Amino acid sequence: MNQFKKLMIASMMTCTMSLSVSAVNAKTTTKTNTKVTAKATTKKATKKAKKQTIKLNSTTKALTVGTSFTLKLTGTKTKAAWSASNGRVKLSKKTKNSVKVTAVKNGNVYVSAKIGKTYYSCYVKIGKKGTTTKATLAVSSNKVTLAQGAYTTLTYTTKTDVSKMSITNADKDIVSANLSDDGKTVILNGLKAGTATLTLKDNVNKTSAEITVTVTDNSASFTIDNDLPGTFSTYTSDHLSAVTTLSNVNVTSTADDDSTSATITGKVKVENLGTDDNDNHVFINYSINDSKGHSVKSGTIMLFNVQSGQTYNFTQKVSVDNDNSYVIHFSDYR
């Protein structure tokens, strides 16, 4: 009997210990499972929260009038309502998460994206439109009047070396154009009357300047005050009296720097020579007076070995000052 009680007591103690151990294990397992589940849930919630962070790509921006940038909203697929706090910017190319912002007036403005009841704003500061300095080629004069045979210089302003400069001239018979070695002036020489267009080029800055050159004819002008054809009395080389008829007189001239070279041409018909001698010579006087009536040149037209009834050509060359009007007068030779 006593032995049986002992066995029963031992069996009961063993069961009690097993139950205690099971309870402890169950508690531990529950605690571990709860901790793992909580950690996984927290991680998932953090990841989800990270995905839902909504923000603009810029919260402040500096612009000048006429410039623009694209404002973007990230972290949401919901369509945003875009707006500006005033009219200093223009909003264009709107999408559900971006907008183009163009500055139209200096000042400050907020550009906002609205999602639900929440606004996401960017502060935009707009300055006045900046001026861009473009390389220019300045010439002291773009229009030049130049006398035939004269020269002048023009200055131009550029930092480009003269070796990188050039000048084009399609009218080289009217004016010659060259650049000085110091790279500061254009040298022009008037060659003949007319108008020429030159182009000065800065081949580094890709700039140019156009120059119009007008070359004037500064040669002297001539008129003849005789009624032609005209008849003149003359003495021959043998001191015989004769009559000559002067006709077809023409004057051509060419000017250089200071003077005009004139060539007088015409025809002389010899009449009433009074001799058949082939050695006779006839003469006609001429004088050239300026606009004030002062004689500046005088001379004699001489024809050699003439015969009565024949017509002869003559050429007479004279030189006078430029820029004057002259009168040519023919007279009898006495």
Disulfide bonds with the S-S distance in Angstrom:
none
